[in-house]
Amino acid sequence: MPEARRVVKRAVVTEKSVAQTGGARYTFAVDSDASKHKIKSAVEQIFKVKVLRVNTISVHGKSKRDLRRRTARATVKQPDWKKAIVTLKEGDKIELGGVNYFES
């Protein structure tokens, strides 16, 4: 289980990810070195569901201005991260902490 928790970092709860839950698709922030097979087995082990498909996206970090820095380089780059969109078997659901954040 600790290995699975290193692969799946957190759930991504946005307006778009919540809208996709009608089709049993859930979005997670995952380790940037994790493969689709590792992500699939980790989600199945943590949430006790059957995963049909895993799609991954490498998200590049944004450059933002930090006005608190009074230097010539007032921009800060947020870190790059990896996102996984997991499709579950029909009828399976994921609840986090007893609350279903993905349910509309």
C-alpha positions as CSV (number, residue, x, y, z in Angstrom):
1,M,0.0,0.0,0.0
2,P,2.8,2.6,0.7
3,E,4.1,2.1,-2.8
4,A,0.6,2.7,-4.3
5,R,0.3,5.9,-2.2
6,R,3.6,7.2,-3.7
7,V,2.2,6.6,-7.2
8,V,-1.2,8.3,-6.7
9,K,-0.6,11.6,-4.9
10,R,-4.0,13.3,-4.8
11,A,-7.3,13.6,-6.6
12,V,-7.7,16.6,-8.9
13,V,-11.1,18.1,-8.1
14,T,-12.0,20.7,-10.7
15,E,-15.1,21.7,-12.6
16,K,-14.1,19.7,-15.6
17,S,-13.0,16.6,-13.6
18,V,-16.3,16.5,-11.7
19,A,-18.2,16.8,-15.0
20,Q,-16.4,13.7,-16.3
21,T,-17.5,11.5,-13.4
22,G,-20.8,10.8,-15.1
23,G,-18.8,8.5,-17.5
24,A,-16.9,7.0,-14.6
25,R,-13.7,9.0,-15.3
26,Y,-11.7,10.2,-12.4
27,T,-8.6,12.5,-12.4
28,F,-5.5,12.1,-10.2
29,A,-2.2,13.8,-9.8
30,V,0.4,11.0,-10.0
31,D,4.2,10.6,-9.7
32,S,5.9,11.9,-12.9
33,D,7.8,8.6,-13.3
34,A,4.8,6.3,-13.0
35,S,3.7,4.2,-16.0
36,K,0.1,3.5,-16.9
37,H,0.4,0.0,-15.5
38,K,1.7,1.2,-12.1
39,I,-1.1,3.8,-12.0
40,K,-3.8,1.2,-12.8
41,S,-2.6,-1.2,-10.2
42,A,-2.2,1.6,-7.6
43,V,-5.8,2.9,-8.1
44,E,-7.2,-0.7,-8.0
45,Q,-5.3,-1.4,-4.8
46,I,-6.2,1.9,-3.0
47,F,-9.8,2.3,-4.0
48,K,-10.8,-1.4,-4.6
49,V,-12.3,-0.7,-8.0
50,K,-11.7,-2.2,-11.5
51,V,-9.8,0.1,-13.9
52,L,-10.5,-0.2,-17.6
53,R,-8.3,2.5,-19.0
54,V,-5.6,5.0,-18.0
55,N,-4.8,8.2,-19.9
56,T,-1.8,10.3,-18.8
57,I,-0.9,13.9,-19.5
58,S,2.3,15.7,-18.6
59,V,1.3,19.2,-17.3
60,H,4.0,21.9,-17.6
61,G,4.3,24.3,-14.7
62,K,3.2,27.9,-15.3
63,S,5.4,30.9,-15.0
64,K,3.9,33.4,-12.6
65,R,4.9,36.8,-11.4
66,D,5.7,37.1,-7.7
67,L,5.4,40.8,-6.9
68,R,6.7,40.2,-3.4
69,R,10.2,39.6,-4.9
70,R,11.8,43.0,-5.5
71,T,14.5,41.7,-7.8
72,A,15.0,41.7,-11.6
73,R,13.7,38.2,-11.8
74,A,10.2,38.4,-10.2
75,T,8.9,35.4,-12.0
76,V,8.5,32.0,-10.4
77,K,8.0,28.7,-12.2
78,Q,5.6,26.2,-10.7
79,P,6.7,22.6,-10.9
80,D,5.8,20.3,-13.8
81,W,3.5,17.4,-12.8
82,K,1.6,14.4,-14.3
83,K,-2.1,13.9,-14.5
84,A,-3.9,10.6,-15.0
85,I,-7.5,10.2,-16.1
86,V,-8.7,6.8,-15.0
87,T,-11.8,5.1,-16.5
88,L,-13.6,2.7,-14.2
89,K,-15.8,-0.3,-14.8
90,E,-19.5,0.8,-15.0
91,G,-21.0,0.8,-11.6
92,D,-17.8,1.5,-9.7
93,K,-17.4,4.7,-7.7
94,I,-14.6,6.4,-5.8
95,E,-15.3,8.2,-2.5
96,L,-12.5,10.1,-0.7
97,G,-12.7,10.4,3.1
98,G,-16.3,9.3,3.2
99,V,-17.3,12.3,1.0
100,N,-17.8,11.8,-2.7
101,Y,-16.3,15.0,-4.1
102,F,-16.8,13.8,-7.6
103,E,-20.6,13.4,-7.3
104,S,-22.5,16.4,-8.7
